[in-house]
Structures are given as C-alpha cells and as structure tokens.
Amino acid sequence: MPDTVPVTIEVEPGAAAALGDPRTRAAMGRLVSRVLNPRPDPSELAQAITAAKAEGRAAGLTDTDIDAELAAYNAERRDSPSA
C-alpha cells in the first residue's frame, strides 16, 4: 500500500498470531483505512453488484428473480461441505 504508516495497536493473542501473515496484515491495514476513511463513492463490490443487477434487468429479470437466484446460490453454498 503506497503512503502507509506503521502503527501499533493492542489485539488478543490469536489476532496477533494471524497478523503474523503479511497478506493478512496488509488486508487488515486496507480494511482499517477504509473504515476510518470511507470513500464517498460506492465500493468496487457495490459497483459490481449494481452492474450485475443492471445486466439481469436488461435480460428481463426482475429484482425478485435476482433476489431468488442469490438466495438459492447462498443456500447451495451453505449446504456444500467445501464452502
């Protein structure tokens, strides 16, 4: 992450162990930065969801259809042993 500054915070031992992984530490740094300095525009995830819904509507799907498909997908993932 460009323009970052190291900081020290107190966390529980388990969290400290997880932060030993550089990828986890970098992800947590991004998360903390986003929480403390939210951007005024929608997140990339929100933009992707909006685009996907627009594509579905253009194909003739209603919000109810889209929500039902998402619910079915989420139910399948919960029931899957690899989820």
N, C-alpha and C positions, 0 to 999 in steps of 0.2 A: 504494500500500500504506500503510495507516494505521500510525502508530507505527513508522516506519522510521528508520534512522540511516545516513548515508553512511559508507562505509568505502573504504579504498584497498588494493588487492591487486595484486601483480605478475602479469602474464599475458604470453603470447607476443604479438608484434605482430599476427598475424592475429586472435587473440581480441580484442585491444584494438580493432581496426577493427570487428569485429562488434558490440562493445559500444557503438559509436557510435550504433546504432539504439536509441531509447528503449524500444521494445517488447521488444527482445532484452534490454536491460539490466534492465527490470522483471521479465521472465520468469526471468532468471538470479538476480535477487535473491530471488524466491519460491523457486526451486529450492535455493539455498544455505540459506535459512532453514528449509526443510523438511528438508533433510539434517542440518543441525546441531541442529534442534529438532523431531524427529519427533513426530507426534501419536500418542497411544496407540490411537486408533480407526482403523479401515480408511480408506484414502483414498477420495475420491469415485469414482475409477476402479474400485477394488476393489469398492465397494458396487454400482456399475452392473453389473459383471460378475456378481456374486452374484445380483442381481435378474434379469438376463437368463437365467442358468442356471436359476433357480427357475421362470421363465416357461416355459422349454423343457421342464423336467421335468413341469410341470403339463400341458403339451400332449402328454405321453407320450414325450418324447425321453429317451434315456439319456445319461450322461456321455460314453460312446463316440460316440454320434451327434453330440453337441455338439462334441466334440474333432475329429471328422472334418470337420464343417462348417467349423470355424475353420481347419483345415489347408487345406481346399480354397480358402477365401477368401484365405488368405495366399499360397497358390501362384498364384492368379489375379493378385493384386496384384504379385507378383514378376515375373510374365510380362508384365504390362501396361507398354507403353512410357511411359505417363503417370504411373506410380507413383513 
